[in-house]
Amino acid sequence: MKFLMKVEFDGEAGNKALRDPKFGEKMGGLLKEMKAEAAYFTTIKGNRGGYVVINMDDPSQMVAMAEPFFFGFKAKVKFMPVMTPQDLAKGMPAAAKAVKEWG
């Protein structure tokens, strides 16, 4: 199942991480290990942050995905299930049924 993982880095921990000359290499390795489909870095509520698109077959995989960010950056992590356009199309019969019954 596809998820959007929102990561908001702690300010001081983020500063410390960026002082490491191998930060980019380490982050790249982490994203590769996670098999991230995409990663976008930005600001979140005035802090460093990012959004990572990942696939998980089992909820237990959240541990492996989140812990490096918890330990390495004192980050806040949130997982949000997301759909591709194909997933949305597959779900439209259920939406039509809900509209008919509840709309």
C-alpha positions in Angstrom: 0.0 0.0 0.0 1.3 3.4 -0.9 1.9 6.0 1.9 2.9 9.6 2.1 5.3 9.9 5.0 5.5 13.4 6.5 8.7 14.2 8.4 9.2 17.3 10.5 12.7 17.7 11.8 13.6 19.1 15.2 15.5 22.4 14.7 18.6 21.6 16.8 18.8 18.0 15.7 18.5 19.2 12.1 21.3 21.7 12.5 23.5 19.0 14.0 22.8 16.6 11.1 23.5 19.3 8.5 26.9 19.9 10.0 27.9 16.4 9.1 29.7 16.5 5.7 28.2 13.1 4.9 24.6 14.2 5.6 23.5 14.0 1.9 25.1 10.6 1.5 23.5 9.3 4.6 20.0 10.7 3.7 20.4 9.2 0.2 21.3 5.9 1.7 18.3 6.0 4.0 15.9 6.8 1.2 17.4 4.0 -0.9 17.0 1.6 2.0 13.4 2.7 2.4 12.9 2.2 -1.4 11.4 5.7 -1.5 9.5 6.3 -4.8 10.0 10.0 -4.3 11.2 12.5 -1.7 10.5 16.2 -1.5 12.1 18.4 1.1 10.5 21.7 2.3 9.6 23.6 5.4 6.8 22.4 7.7 5.5 24.9 10.3 8.8 26.8 10.0 11.0 23.8 10.5 12.9 21.6 8.0 10.8 18.8 6.7 9.9 16.6 3.9 7.4 14.2 2.3 8.5 10.7 1.2 6.4 8.4 -1.0 6.8 4.8 0.1 5.1 1.4 -0.2 4.4 -0.9 2.7 3.0 -4.4 2.6 2.6 -4.6 6.3 2.0 -2.0 9.1 5.0 -3.4 11.0 7.2 -1.7 8.3 6.4 1.7 9.9 8.9 0.9 12.5 11.8 0.6 10.1 10.7 3.6 8.1 10.2 6.0 11.1 12.9 5.1 13.6 15.9 6.5 11.7 14.0 9.9 11.6 13.1 9.7 15.3 16.6 8.8 16.4 18.6 10.8 13.9 16.6 14.0 13.7 14.2 13.9 16.7 11.6 14.2 14.0 7.8 14.0 14.1 6.6 11.4 11.6 3.1 10.9 10.2 2.0 8.2 7.7 -0.9 8.9 5.4 -2.3 6.3 3.0 -2.6 7.7 -0.5 -4.0 6.6 -3.9 -2.8 6.7 -7.4 -5.3 7.8 -10.1 -5.7 4.1 -10.9 -6.5 3.3 -7.2 -9.1 6.1 -7.2 -10.7 4.7 -10.4 -10.8 1.3 -8.8 -12.6 2.8 -5.8 -15.2 4.8 -7.7 -17.9 2.1 -7.6 -17.8 2.3 -3.8 -18.0 6.1 -4.0 -21.0 5.9 -6.4 -22.7 3.5 -4.0 -22.1 5.8 -1.1 -23.5 8.8 -3.0 -26.6 6.7 -3.9 -27.2 5.6 -0.3 -26.0 8.7 1.6 -26.0 11.6 -0.8 
